[in-house]
Amino acid sequence: MDLVKKAEEFHGHLGPFLVLGLRIGLLGLKKLNIDKSKNKDLRITAMLDYSIPFSCIIDGIQVSTGCTIGNKKLIIENSSNFLIEFFDKKYNKRINISINQMILNEILKELKAGNKDSETFFELTKKIISIADDELFIIL
């Protein structure tokens, strides 16, 4: 099953924050060279504003990595900052991923304009699916 479709079914709808979570999860796995099915040593801490729409990112991370709140491999910290930390316990490797503030501002601008169900919002979601990792994210 296509990962975006799987995430949409899990979350209940498709939107830019869900896709951001998917992309963050996939990037974290790639940078740490971890296969989703063999991630028993991966731990993720999501430091973000734990409210909608930011909380939608969490569902994307869960679907893309297999680290969930339930299996205690994903920890949520309510924060005014935004940072997702990936930690591979086996190799003691860590990376942090943040979102390009310009992209984040563009998404939030659409939300504040009340365009959640508009064609513009859908186009923004499609853009986030296809934009290059180095344009979308900052790796720390």
Phi, psi and omega in degrees: 000139177302135185297322179296317179295318178299317179295319179299317178294320180295316186276328180110341176196164179258133178203171185297325181288325174297315180294322175302316178297317176302310183295319178298314180300314180296320179294317178300315177300316181297313183294329178267000180056051182244133174275133182307321184283350182234042187258033186299340181258002180275135173231142181233135172242121179258111178256108184200170174291109186279063176214163177293135012266350184298327180296340177297332178302323183300318179296322177297318178297317181298316182293318185281335185249336187083354174277121185233165174296321182295320179272007175062022175266352177236120179249137179252130174239121178291123185210149175281345175269171178231117178203133175246121182255128176251131181227122176263105183296325184296316183253005180053044179250142184220140169223154177238137181236133175235167180261141174304122186299328179295319178293315179300317179297322179297317179295313181296325177299317178296318179297314181295332179282358179077026184260028184303323183255012185275165175299324179299317180295320177297317179297322178296319177298315178298322179298317181294329176295324189256347183292148182294145180307317185288345174272328187272324188237159172241124179258125182250000000 
